[in-house]
Amino acid sequence: MASDRMKQAIDALERAIDRLEQNLDGLDLSASPSSSSGVDAAAARAALRSLDALIGELKESAHG
């Protein structure tokens, strides 16, 4: 049962990250990091990659 809840939580995290990636792609980040968006594109993408890696680890531990 806890395994099912963990899988549901992982799925929710994946959906949230997908939405964040779509939002990030939709922003005009061609300007410098100090642009009006206030978003450091490289840092945001690195954070999303880190979360993707964490989710992969969580999936492995949930299956193993």
C-alpha positions as a Python dict, from the first residue, in 0.01 Angstrom:
ca = {
    (1, 'M'): (0, 0, 0),
    (2, 'A'): (278, 244, 82),
    (3, 'S'): (434, 144, -247),
    (4, 'D'): (118, 250, -433),
    (5, 'R'): (119, 588, -257),
    (6, 'M'): (485, 634, -344),
    (7, 'K'): (413, 557, -710),
    (8, 'Q'): (127, 808, -706),
    (9, 'A'): (352, 1072, -550),
    (10, 'I'): (623, 1005, -809),
    (11, 'D'): (367, 1036, -1089),
    (12, 'A'): (247, 1367, -944),
    (13, 'L'): (605, 1494, -927),
    (14, 'E'): (664, 1397, -1288),
    (15, 'R'): (352, 1582, -1400),
    (16, 'A'): (454, 1891, -1204),
    (17, 'I'): (803, 1887, -1355),
    (18, 'D'): (656, 1848, -1704),
    (19, 'R'): (442, 2156, -1643),
    (20, 'L'): (742, 2350, -1513),
    (21, 'E'): (945, 2253, -1819),
    (22, 'Q'): (663, 2369, -2046),
    (23, 'N'): (638, 2698, -1857),
    (24, 'L'): (1012, 2748, -1878),
    (25, 'D'): (1009, 2677, -2251),
    (26, 'G'): (729, 2930, -2292),
    (27, 'L'): (923, 3213, -2131),
    (28, 'D'): (1135, 3444, -2343),
    (29, 'L'): (1472, 3364, -2191),
    (30, 'S'): (1682, 3494, -2478),
    (31, 'A'): (1774, 3799, -2272),
    (32, 'S'): (2031, 3801, -1997),
    (33, 'P'): (1961, 3623, -1666),
    (34, 'S'): (1877, 3961, -1515),
    (35, 'S'): (1593, 4007, -1764),
    (36, 'S'): (1249, 4119, -1656),
    (37, 'S'): (1139, 3756, -1616),
    (38, 'G'): (1381, 3719, -1325),
    (39, 'V'): (1450, 3359, -1433),
    (40, 'D'): (1799, 3216, -1469),
    (41, 'A'): (1727, 2968, -1750),
    (42, 'A'): (2043, 2762, -1698),
    (43, 'A'): (1980, 2728, -1325),
    (44, 'A'): (1614, 2643, -1381),
    (45, 'R'): (1700, 2372, -1633),
    (46, 'A'): (1970, 2233, -1402),
    (47, 'A'): (1719, 2217, -1118),
    (48, 'L'): (1467, 2035, -1336),
    (49, 'R'): (1734, 1785, -1448),
    (50, 'S'): (1822, 1728, -1084),
    (51, 'L'): (1458, 1662, -999),
    (52, 'D'): (1428, 1425, -1295),
    (53, 'A'): (1729, 1231, -1164),
    (54, 'L'): (1580, 1218, -814),
    (55, 'I'): (1253, 1084, -952),
    (56, 'G'): (1446, 816, -1139),
    (57, 'E'): (1613, 712, -815),
    (58, 'L'): (1278, 706, -634),
    (59, 'K'): (1129, 488, -907),
    (60, 'E'): (1417, 243, -878),
    (61, 'S'): (1380, 219, -501),
    (62, 'A'): (1003, 176, -533),
    (63, 'H'): (1047, -114, -773),
    (64, 'G'): (1339, -273, -595),
}
